[in-house]
Amino acid sequence: MNEPLVPRSPPGPDTKRERFSVRDLFILITGVGIALAVTRPIWMESYQQQGDDPIQVVPVVVRVIVAILSGLSFVGVPLLSARLTRRRTPWGPGKISWFSQGVAAWLLWPPIVFHQLPRSSGDMPWSSVCWLWGTPLMGLYMTAAILAGGWFGRRGRRRMRRSGREQFGLILSCLWACTGLYFLGLLYWIDLGGKR
């Protein structure tokens, strides 16, 4: 019944180096600013199209929340990639989730930025719909996989000391999952409730 306690090893040099610094905090704040600037046409209240527009269905507050989470994820790609060149240590679920959500922003934002150029067409690009709806749902799927894999809690399969970046990635994954639950409920409400 009682499992023997596995002694935790003292934090290694990698764990100590991965604590958040003031510089990292400024990078995260910069990422949020970049995200709000890039996605401005999507979360601005003045953005209105036809009634069945998939972006207009989402309240403005939720669009801003997705933009903020995307900005935090966006800067995770360079922050985590910079560590790869120093020493190759395996990533935990928090870093994997943080990196994958950031890659979604890196891949889906270029058409949104291109749309804001003066010579672009007036239609909102489909990548904005994919970004707004897809990334929160992806966060829900990843967090469900992390939970199913036993990575949360004291009885997880991997008993290792988590670094600051790993913890932040897990917290960010949970925030994405909460947003994903909202979008999943919205999809059910639209499809099963016949609300179009």
C-alpha angles and dihedrals in degrees: 000000000000111000116216111251113249109221112239116231117237115264110281126220092270093056092049092049092050097063114120114261131196087259090057090050091053090048090053092050090048089052091054090050092050091049093051090049095047096046096039095116090053100051098034111111090225089068104105130155134156118327097256093053109134092219095051090054089067115078117244092243091058091048090054091048090052089049092051093048090047091052091052090048093044093064091046091077096063094034093054095037091055089060092054092068094055104049131348107234122159116259122236124221094273094058092043091052093045092049095047093050089049092051088054089058093046091052100041102040100067094073089046090053091045089052090060093059114105095243096054125105120262096246119101109246119250090236088071090058091047091049095047096045103025105050096054090048090048088052089053092050093048094048091049089053091048090051093046090049091058096243095136124070134028096286095058121139093245112056102190135133109260120226123224091259091050091051092047090050091052092048091048089049090054091049090050089049092054089051090046090054089055091052092046090052090047091052091050091047091051098042102035098032094047092232105152 
